[in-house]
């Protein structure tokens, strides 16, 4: 389940289709409306076995992932480095100062809050993962062509 959520968040599946509210399962709509009463500008996409709602919540772009049964799998949102815990910021500066940040988001699930950051230099792209109380670990490392 954890790996499925990460794949959903990190990679854009070619199987994802746009869905209108009329095409979204009633259990999912009910759960979403209960969870996010103040949400606006909601856009739905559907994938194999899940629904994704992209919306504004407290003036932030947020993504919520639901099973077809209406269970919330997790939430993601893009963040800035200033929004990372201070220890995570210090670790990045110390160990990855020669890279630039091309992507950074926070993922919240039942297991906790995790951070994913994509760092790049001219030769390499690295995706790191960290939970609020752990150091960064390399999730993926790719040499650029």
N, CA, C and O of each residue as an XYZ file, in Angstrom:
580
protein
N       0.830     -1.186      0.000
C       0.000      0.000      0.000
C       0.876      1.251      0.000
O       0.589      2.205     -0.724
N       1.953      1.258      0.816
C       2.843      2.412      0.865
C       3.476      2.664     -0.490
O       3.528      3.800     -0.961
N       3.952      1.606     -1.109
C       4.610      1.753     -2.405
C       3.622      2.254     -3.450
O       3.974      3.085     -4.288
N       2.374      1.751     -3.406
C       1.362      2.191     -4.352
C       1.113      3.690     -4.202
O       1.008      4.403     -5.200
N       1.019      4.168     -2.968
C       0.777      5.582     -2.732
C       1.927      6.420     -3.274
O       1.701      7.454     -3.904
N       3.145      5.987     -3.036
C       4.298      6.727     -3.512
C       4.329      6.786     -5.027
O       4.612      7.832     -5.611
N       4.040      5.670     -5.655
C       4.015      5.644     -7.116
C       2.943      6.586     -7.636
O       3.155      7.283     -8.628
N       1.795      6.613     -6.975
C       0.721      7.506     -7.395
C       1.138      8.961     -7.288
O       0.799      9.785     -8.138
N       1.869      9.262     -6.244
C       2.248     10.643     -5.998
C       3.400     11.079     -6.870
O       3.358     12.167     -7.445
N       4.433     10.256     -6.985
C       5.651     10.643     -7.684
C       5.500     10.577     -9.192
O       5.975     11.463     -9.902
N       4.853      9.549     -9.685
C       4.744      9.363    -11.132
C       3.338      9.657    -11.606
O       2.371      9.346    -10.910
N       3.212     10.244    -12.764
C       1.905     10.474    -13.376
C       1.603      9.270    -14.250
O       2.283      9.013    -15.244
N       0.584      8.549    -13.863
C       0.242      7.327    -14.570
C      -0.435      7.636    -15.901
O      -1.261      8.544    -15.994
N      -0.080      6.881    -16.913
C      -0.724      7.062    -18.211
C      -2.155      6.536    -18.190
O      -2.920      6.773    -19.125
N      -2.512      5.829    -17.134
C      -3.868      5.294    -17.032
C      -4.830      6.260    -16.358
O      -6.026      5.979    -16.274
N      -4.332      7.390    -15.877
C      -5.179      8.362    -15.211
C      -6.061      9.059    -16.240
O      -5.605      9.452    -17.314
N      -7.317      9.199    -15.891
C      -8.248      9.880    -16.776
C      -8.922     11.020    -16.016
O      -9.084     10.962    -14.797
N      -9.304     12.039    -16.748
C     -10.052     13.117    -16.121
C     -11.419     12.596    -15.734
O     -12.037     11.820    -16.463
N     -11.877     13.030    -14.584
C     -13.193     12.614    -14.120
C     -13.945     13.854    -13.670
O     -13.365     14.744    -13.047
N     -15.207     13.916    -13.978
C     -16.033     15.003    -13.476
C     -16.692     14.520    -12.194
O     -16.721     13.323    -11.908
N     -17.212     15.452    -11.438
C     -17.852     15.069    -10.177
C     -18.977     14.069    -10.422
O     -19.249     13.219     -9.574
N     -19.622     14.166    -11.561
C     -20.703     13.236    -11.875
C     -20.181     11.805    -12.070
O     -20.928     10.844    -11.885
N     -18.902     11.661    -12.443
C     -18.320     10.337    -12.667
C     -17.642      9.757    -11.423
O     -17.202      8.608    -11.435
N     -17.559     10.537    -10.370
C     -16.883     10.080     -9.157
C     -17.880      9.347     -8.274
O     -19.000      9.808     -8.052
N     -17.455      8.215     -7.786
C     -18.232      7.376     -6.894
C     -18.827      8.204     -5.743
O     -18.146      9.067     -5.191
N     -20.076      7.950     -5.385
C     -20.770      8.702     -4.336
C     -20.087      8.557     -2.973
O     -20.072      9.508     -2.192
N     -19.525      7.384     -2.678
C     -18.804      7.197     -1.409
C     -17.597      8.127     -1.342
O     -17.304      8.705     -0.294
N     -16.908      8.265     -2.454
C     -15.719      9.130     -2.513
C     -16.139     10.592     -2.360
O     -15.536     11.331     -1.581
N     -17.162     11.010     -3.093
C     -17.631     12.390     -2.990
C     -18.079     12.730     -1.576
O     -17.761     13.801     -1.059
N     -18.814     11.824     -0.957
C     -19.295     12.048      0.399
C     -18.130     12.175      1.380
O     -18.121     13.068      2.228
N     -17.158     11.288      1.265
C     -15.990     11.336      2.152
C     -15.213     12.634      1.939
O     -14.811     13.290      2.900
N     -15.006     12.996      0.680
C     -14.264     14.221      0.380
C     -14.974     15.441      0.942
O     -14.346     16.285      1.581
N     -16.270     15.542      0.712
C     -17.029     16.696      1.193
C     -17.043     16.766      2.715
O     -17.095     17.855      3.287
N     -16.998     15.625      3.364
C     -16.922     15.587      4.821
C     -15.530     15.996      5.315
O     -15.404     16.723      6.301
N     -14.499     15.530      4.631
C     -13.120     15.819      5.033
C     -12.701     17.262      4.740
O     -11.932     17.850      5.499
N     -13.201     17.828      3.650
C     -12.725     19.132      3.180
C     -13.898     20.050      2.846
O     -14.130     20.377      1.682
N     -14.625     20.458      3.864
C     -15.811     21.292      3.647
C     -15.461     22.648      3.039
O     -16.286     23.243      2.346
N     -14.254     23.141      3.288
C     -13.854     24.461      2.779
C     -13.091     24.381      1.457
O     -12.544     25.389      1.010
N     -13.040     23.222      0.830
C     -12.305     23.065     -0.430
C     -12.997     23.824     -1.558
O     -14.223     23.930     -1.603
N     -12.177     24.349     -2.465
C     -12.730     25.014     -3.645
C     -11.924     24.593     -4.864
O     -10.851     24.003     -4.742
N     -12.452     24.902     -6.029
C     -11.811     24.605     -7.303
C     -11.379     23.133     -7.408
O     -10.246     22.836     -7.785
N     -12.275     22.241     -7.078
C     -11.981     20.807     -7.056
C     -11.981     20.240     -8.470
O     -12.921     20.455     -9.235
N     -10.925     19.519     -8.806
C     -10.829     18.808    -10.080
C     -10.501     17.351     -9.771
O      -9.619     17.063     -8.961
N     -11.208     16.446    -10.414
C     -11.047     15.017    -10.158
C     -10.323     14.325    -11.303
O     -10.510     14.667    -12.471
N      -9.498     13.353    -10.954
C      -8.949     12.403    -11.916
C      -9.144     11.026    -11.315
O      -9.220     10.864    -10.097
N      -9.225     10.040    -12.190
C      -9.420      8.668    -11.732
C      -8.318      7.792    -12.294
O      -7.889      7.970    -13.434
N      -7.873      6.864    -11.502
C      -6.869      5.906    -11.924
C      -7.340      4.517    -11.562
O      -8.459      4.344    -11.080
N      -6.507      3.537    -11.788
C      -6.911      2.161    -11.474
C      -7.021      1.951     -9.958
O      -6.016      1.771     -9.269
N      -8.251      1.977     -9.458
C      -8.493      1.713     -8.039
C      -8.397      2.923     -7.131
O      -8.411      2.759     -5.911
N      -8.300      4.124     -7.667
C      -8.243      5.311     -6.815
C      -8.825      6.520     -7.540
O      -8.977      6.529     -8.761
N      -9.145      7.536     -6.746
C      -9.555      8.835     -7.249
C      -8.625      9.875     -6.642
O      -8.207      9.754     -5.491
N      -8.306     10.902     -7.432
C      -7.473     11.996     -6.937
C      -8.242     13.292     -7.085
O      -8.726     13.622     -8.168
N      -8.350     14.023     -5.983
C      -8.960     15.348     -6.004
C      -7.848     16.381     -5.886
O      -7.057     16.340     -4.943
N      -7.786     17.297     -6.827
C      -6.869     18.432     -6.766
C      -7.735     19.642     -6.426
O      -8.738     19.892     -7.095
N      -7.356     20.397     -5.390
C      -8.231     21.465     -4.932
C      -7.455     22.522     -4.147
O      -6.290     22.336     -3.797
N      -8.132     23.627     -3.886
C      -7.582     24.668     -3.028
C      -8.157     24.482     -1.626
O      -9.359     24.285     -1.454
N      -7.284     24.548     -0.640
C      -7.689     24.420      0.761
C      -6.806     25.361      1.561
O      -5.584     25.216      1.568
N      -7.417     26.321      2.232
C      -6.658     27.344      2.957
C      -5.648     28.033      2.045
O      -4.507     28.277      2.436
N      -6.083     28.342      0.824
C      -5.278     29.040     -0.181
C      -4.038     28.250     -0.625
O      -3.075     28.837     -1.120
N      -4.059     26.937     -0.451
C      -2.950     26.075     -0.881
C      -3.497     25.018     -1.823
O      -4.627     24.557     -1.664
N      -2.681     24.633     -2.816
C      -3.051     23.527     -3.699
C      -2.766     22.230     -2.962
O      -1.649     22.003     -2.496
N      -3.778     21.383     -2.858
C      -3.683     20.116     -2.138
C      -4.217     19.014     -3.038
O      -5.091     19.251     -3.871
N      -3.689     17.810     -2.866
C      -4.142     16.643     -3.604
C      -4.533     15.577     -2.599
O      -3.747     15.241     -1.713
N      -5.741     15.041     -2.725
C      -6.220     13.978     -1.846
C      -6.473     12.729     -2.684
O      -7.040     12.800     -3.774
N      -6.047     11.593     -2.161
C      -6.192     10.315     -2.861
C      -7.149      9.426     -2.069
O      -6.980      9.224     -0.867
N      -8.158      8.900     -2.767
C      -9.180      8.057     -2.139
C      -9.296      6.717     -2.851
O      -9.090      6.617     -4.061
N      -9.629      5.692     -2.077
C      -9.987      4.409     -2.686
C     -11.409      4.547     -3.226
O     -12.103      5.515     -2.915
N     -11.838      3.587     -4.026
C     -13.202      3.596     -4.558
C     -14.236      3.461     -3.444
O     -15.402      3.807     -3.633
N     -13.810      2.956     -2.274
C     -14.711      2.812     -1.134
C     -14.796      4.089     -0.308
O     -15.537      4.136      0.674
N     -14.049      5.127     -0.686
C     -14.103      6.396      0.025
C     -13.099      6.537      1.152
O     -13.203      7.460      1.959
N     -12.127      5.635      1.222
C     -11.096      5.728      2.262
C      -9.989      6.659      1.785
O      -9.468      6.505      0.681
N      -9.637      7.618      2.622
C      -8.565      8.549      2.302
C      -7.227      7.830      2.410
O      -6.852      7.365      3.486
N      -6.504      7.740      1.286
C      -5.187      7.107      1.263
C      -4.106      8.064      1.749
O      -3.171      7.662      2.442
N      -4.242      9.323      1.381
C      -3.241     10.293      1.793
C      -3.445     11.627      1.117
O      -4.287     11.779      0.232
N      -2.656     12.591      1.553
C      -2.693     13.950      1.033
C      -1.298     14.359      0.613
O      -0.314     13.930      1.216
N      -1.203     15.178     -0.407
C       0.080     15.746     -0.783
C      -0.109     17.226     -1.070
O      -1.196     17.686     -1.420
N       0.991     17.955     -0.909
C       1.009     19.361     -1.287
C       2.448     19.751     -1.554
O       3.376     19.251     -0.919
N       2.614     20.653     -2.508
C       3.935     21.184     -2.782
C       4.288     22.160     -1.675
O       3.431     22.894     -1.184
N       5.555     22.163     -1.285
C       6.007     23.074     -0.242
C       7.316     23.732     -0.674
O       7.933     23.329     -1.660
N       7.721     24.730      0.067
C       9.011     25.373     -0.152
C      10.012     24.805      0.842
O       9.620     24.186      1.831
N      11.287     25.008      0.593
C      12.301     24.511      1.538
C      12.132     25.149      2.912
O      12.454     24.524      3.923
N      11.638     26.366      2.966
C      11.426     27.033      4.254
C      10.359     26.324      5.091
O      10.319     26.498      6.309
N       9.501     25.532      4.459
C       8.455     24.808      5.179
C       8.918     23.442      5.688
O       8.193     22.775      6.427
N      10.111     23.031      5.298
C      10.668     21.775      5.811
C      11.069     21.955      7.267
O      11.391     23.066      7.688
N      11.051     20.859      8.049
C      11.607     20.945      9.407
C      13.061     21.414      9.333
O      13.767     21.090      8.378
N      13.505     22.164     10.322
C      14.843     22.755     10.305
C      15.947     21.727     10.130
O      16.916     21.985      9.416
N      15.826     20.575     10.759
C      16.856     19.536     10.609
C      16.945     19.062      9.160
O      18.042     18.820      8.657
N      15.817     18.929      8.495
C      15.821     18.522      7.084
C      16.519     19.579      6.224
O      17.278     19.246      5.314
N      16.256     20.852      6.518
C      16.906     21.934      5.776
C      18.423     21.881      5.955
O      19.177     22.002      4.990
N      18.858     21.698      7.204
C      20.292     21.648      7.498
C      20.949     20.453      6.810
O      22.051     20.577      6.276
N      20.279     19.296      6.819
C      20.814     18.106      6.148
C      20.993     18.350      4.650
O      22.005     17.955      4.072
N      20.025     18.992      4.032
C      20.115     19.288      2.598
C      21.302     20.197      2.304
O      22.090     19.936      1.394
N      21.416     21.259      3.081
C      22.504     22.215      2.846
C      23.863     21.557      3.043
O      24.789     21.798      2.268
N      23.987     20.731      4.069
C      25.261     20.080      4.380
C      25.635     19.015      3.347
O      26.781     18.963      2.900
N      24.682     18.173      2.970
C      24.985     17.005      2.141
C      24.673     17.153      0.652
O      25.189     16.388     -0.163
N      23.838     18.122      0.288
C      23.412     18.248     -1.109
C      23.482     19.688     -1.594
O      22.708     20.086     -2.465
N      24.389     20.462     -1.048
C      24.511     21.871     -1.398
C      24.850     22.126     -2.853
O      24.588     23.215     -3.364
N      25.432     21.139     -3.535
C      25.827     21.306     -4.936
C      24.675     21.013     -5.904
O      24.872     21.066     -7.118
N      23.485     20.707     -5.393
C      22.313     20.402     -6.226
C      21.303     21.529     -6.141
O      21.282     22.286     -5.170
N      20.456     21.638     -7.175
C      19.317     22.537     -7.099
C      18.062     21.697     -6.917
O      18.036     20.515     -7.260
N      17.033     22.313     -6.380
C      15.769     21.631     -6.097
C      14.836     21.814     -7.285
O      14.559     22.940     -7.700
N      14.354     20.701     -7.830
C      13.410     20.795     -8.937
C      11.989     20.392     -8.535
O      11.040     20.651     -9.276
N      11.838     19.762     -7.372
C      10.513     19.354     -6.906
C      10.592     19.082     -5.406
O      11.576     18.521     -4.922
N       9.562     19.476     -4.682
C       9.513     19.225     -3.234
C       8.061     19.153     -2.814
O       7.293     20.083     -3.058
N       7.681     18.050     -2.181
C       6.323     17.954     -1.676
C       6.267     17.161     -0.387
O       7.161     16.385     -0.052
N       5.177     17.393      0.317
C       4.893     16.736      1.588
C       3.760     15.752      1.349
O       2.779     16.084      0.684
N       3.887     14.543      1.887
C       2.842     13.530      1.773
C       2.434     13.108      3.179
O       3.275     12.701      3.981
N       1.159     13.204      3.469
C       0.641     12.818      4.779
C      -0.245     11.590      4.615
O      -1.198     11.584      3.836
N       0.098     10.547      5.373
C      -0.675      9.301      5.363
C      -0.880      8.856      6.803
O      -0.395      9.503      7.731
N      -1.594      7.756      6.990
C      -1.802      7.222      8.333
C      -0.484      6.979      9.053
O      -0.391      7.173     10.265
N       0.536      6.555      8.312
C       1.833      6.209      8.899
C       2.622      7.440      9.323
O       3.598      7.311     10.062
N       2.234      8.615      8.882
C       2.946      9.836      9.235
C       3.112     10.755      8.056
O       2.517     10.557      6.997
N       3.932     11.766      8.257
C       4.212     12.755      7.225
C       5.589     12.498      6.644
O       6.559     12.299      7.375
N       5.663     12.506      5.335
C       6.906     12.241      4.629
C       7.186     13.381      3.665
O       6.269     14.051      3.189
N       8.455     13.589      3.388
C       8.870     14.622      2.451
C       9.624     13.967      1.316
O      10.426     13.060      1.535
N       9.369     14.425      0.100
C      10.063     13.939     -1.087
C      10.632     15.142     -1.806
O       9.930     16.123     -2.053
N      11.896     15.061     -2.137
C      12.553     16.172     -2.815
C      13.355     15.627     -3.987
O      14.035     14.607     -3.873
N      13.266     16.319     -5.105
C      14.070     15.966     -6.271
C      15.171     17.013     -6.396
O      14.907     18.212     -6.489
N      16.400     16.532     -6.397
C      17.581     17.379     -6.514
C      18.285     17.060     -7.815
O      18.303     15.910     -8.253
N      18.864     18.075     -8.434
C      19.560     17.856     -9.703
C      20.839     18.666     -9.766
O      20.967     19.719     -9.141
N      21.774     18.151    -10.531
C      22.909     18.929    -11.000
C      23.051     18.613    -12.480
O      22.154     17.997    -13.056
N      24.118     19.003    -13.097
C      24.231     18.789    -14.544
C      24.279     17.315    -14.927
O      23.910     16.961    -16.048
N      24.727     16.445    -14.016
C      24.912     15.028    -14.329
C      23.888     14.074    -13.719
O      23.656     12.990    -14.255
N      23.277     14.466    -12.610
C      22.503     13.519    -11.817
C      21.188     14.117    -11.334
O      21.087     15.312    -11.057
N      20.177     13.241    -11.241
C      18.908     13.574    -10.587
C      18.725     12.595     -9.431
O      18.826     11.382     -9.618
N      18.454     13.126     -8.232
C      18.279     12.302     -7.038
C      16.929     12.628     -6.419
O      16.574     13.797     -6.270
N      16.179     11.597     -6.060
C      14.947     11.775     -5.303
C      15.231     11.267     -3.898
O      15.643     10.122     -3.712
N      15.006     12.127     -2.911
C      15.213     11.771     -1.513
C      13.873     11.711     -0.801
O      12.911     12.372     -1.193
N      13.827     10.903      0.255
C      12.621     10.760      1.064
C      13.011     10.914      2.529
O      14.068     10.440      2.945
N      12.169     11.568      3.303
C      12.399     11.684      4.744
C      11.064     11.762      5.457
O      10.107     12.348      4.952
N      11.012     11.167      6.634
C       9.875     11.388      7.511
C      10.272     12.511      8.457
O      11.423     12.946      8.460
N       9.334     12.975      9.251
C       9.598     14.129     10.105
C      10.743     13.872     11.084
O      11.398     14.823     11.509
N      11.003     12.620     11.454
C      12.036     12.353     12.452
C      13.218     11.532     11.921
O      14.052     11.087     12.709
N      13.304     11.323     10.609
C      14.406     10.556     10.025
C      15.232     11.407      9.089
O      14.785     12.453      8.618
N      16.448     10.947      8.825
C      17.303     11.620      7.858
C      16.815     11.331      6.450
O      15.983     10.448      6.239
N      17.334     12.076      5.496
C      17.020     11.841      4.100
C      17.602     10.504      3.667
O      18.727     10.163      4.031
N      16.840      9.754      2.895
C      17.343      8.525      2.289
C      17.131      8.632      0.783
O      16.175      9.256      0.322
N      18.029      8.021      0.026
C      17.921      8.071     -1.429
C      16.819      7.116     -1.872
O      16.885      5.912     -1.626
N      15.816      7.669     -2.522
C      14.730      6.866     -3.071
C      15.072      6.435     -4.491
O      14.808      5.301     -4.890
N      15.662      7.354     -5.246
C      16.042      7.060     -6.632
C      17.203      7.956     -7.018
O      17.264      9.121     -6.625
N      18.121      7.403     -7.791
C      19.252      8.180     -8.298
C      19.445      7.816     -9.757
O      19.577      6.640    -10.094
N      19.461      8.825    -10.631
C      19.539      8.584    -12.059
C      20.630      9.488    -12.649
O      20.680     10.687    -12.378
N      21.492      8.881    -13.455
C      22.453      9.654    -14.219
C      21.748     10.234    -15.425
O      21.028      9.520    -16.123
N      21.938     11.499    -15.678
C      21.338     12.132    -16.853
C      22.104     11.745    -18.099
O      23.316     11.536    -18.057
N      21.394     11.650    -19.201
C      22.026     11.281    -20.472
C      22.740     12.444    -21.088
O      23.328     12.311    -22.161
